[in-house]
Amino acid sequence: MAGELGRGRWDGEIQHLALYARDLEDEQVAAHARYHERYLARRENPPRVQVEARLRSVSAIPEPGAYPDALVVYAYDVRRVVEGEVADRRVLVAHWGVVNGQVQDAIRRRETGTDHRLVLEPFDAHPQLASLKLSHDDPEEALGRTVWVDVGR
């Protein structure tokens, strides 16, 4: 994914980072580690699906000057579900269109009618993306449909 996003951009998150103005005792470090192990064991991962799909339509990628990071929604017709479940045979997928002010050529060059293997998670399961520009040329198409995020690596 780093190659597709350009310049090795890491697309993850850091959770539970703590900085202390003092050294911690070994037992304190062990207690923190046990707490976070329990936290991670309870955390649910978002549902993930893998599909083979044909690109049906694309949306315009925003100008990078206006949006240093932006997502663009493409519509696909699902030809085969490889893993997981997807209710609709047409899926709307948010791709990184602009990253660090650079248009993502791998996404921009996709042509309608071409087949792609996609690894998807629901957009709503990624609240960190909510503040980004989401470009969709036909927003009414999204009414009542799940918008997915391409998380393929």
N, C-alpha and C positions, 0 to 999 in steps of 0.2 A: 504494500500500500504506500510505503514511503516514496517509491519511485513514481507512482501515479500522482501523489500529492505534490511532488516536487521538492527538491533540495532536502530530502530526508526528514521532512516534517513529521513529528510524532503526533499521533491523533489519539492520545489516551488521556487519562486523568490521574492525578495523585490524590489519594484519600488518606485521611487520618495522619497527616504530617504534624509532628509536634516539635517545637524548638524549645530548648530549656537553657537558662542562663547558668546552669550548673551541671555537674556530672550526676548521673543517676546511679543508684546502687544496683547491683546485679538483680536483686529480687524485684526492684521496681521495673526494670527492663523486662524481666520474665512475666510479671503481672500484666504489663501493657501488651506483650506478645500474646498471652493467653486470651485477653479480652478481644483482641482483633481476630484471632483465630475463630473464636465463637461468633463474632460478628460476621465474618466471611462465610461461615458454615450456614448461617440463617439467611443470607442474602440470596434473593432469587435473580437469576439471569433472565434477561428479556427473551421472549420466544424468538427463535431463529429459524428461518426457512432458507432452503437452497432450491433455486429453480433454474430451468433452462427456458429462456424467453426471447421473443422476437421484438425488437424495438419498433414500436408503433408510431410514436410522435415525440418530438423534442420541444423544449422551451428555450427561449433565448437566454444565453448566459449574460448576466449583468456586466456592465463596464467595470473593470477592476478599480478604476479611480474612485468610483462612488462607493464601492464595497470591497474592502480588502479581503474579506472571506465571504463567500456566498454559496448557497446550494441551488441546484437547478433540478426541476422535476421532469423526468421523462416517463412516458407511458409504454408499458410492455404487455404483450400477450403471452401468457404462460403456456408453454408447449408441453412442459413436463415438470412435475414436482419431484425433486431429487430427495429432499429431506424436509420433514416438518409438514405443516398444513397451511394452506392458503385457500380462503373461501372463494375469492373472486379470480376469474381467469384473466382479468386485466388488472395489472398492478401499477401503481404510481410510485416511482422510486426517486428519492432525493439523492443526487450525486454531488460531490464537491465540484463546483464549476469554477470557483475562484479561490485560491489559497495564497495567502501572503501577497496579495496584489497581482498574482499571476493566473491567467486563464489556464485551466487544465486541459491541455491538448488531447489527452487520451479520451476525455469525455466529449469535448467539442467535435472531434472527428467521427464520432459514432454516427452511422447513417441508418435511417429508417429501413426496415426490412432485414437488418442483420441480427444474427443470433448471439446471445450472451448467456453465460452462466453467472448467476447473481446470488450472493449471500446477503440476506435481508433481515433487518430487525425493525419493529414498529418505530416510526418517528417519535411517537409520544413517549417511548421508553428512553429517549435521549434528551432530557430537559436542557442539557448544556447547549443544544442546537437551537433552542427556541428564540434566542435573541438575534440569530443570523438572518440575513436576507434569504428568502425562499422564493425563487423565481419560478412561476408556473403560468404559462400562457393561457391556460383554460382553467381558472380556479373552480369554476362550477363543476368540472369533471371530478373534483375531489370530494364533493358533497356526498356524505354517506360511505365513503371509501377510506380504507386504511392507507395512509401514506407510509411508505417504507423507506428505510435508509440503507444504502449500499454499504455494507461493512466488510465486503470481501477484501482479502489481502492478496 
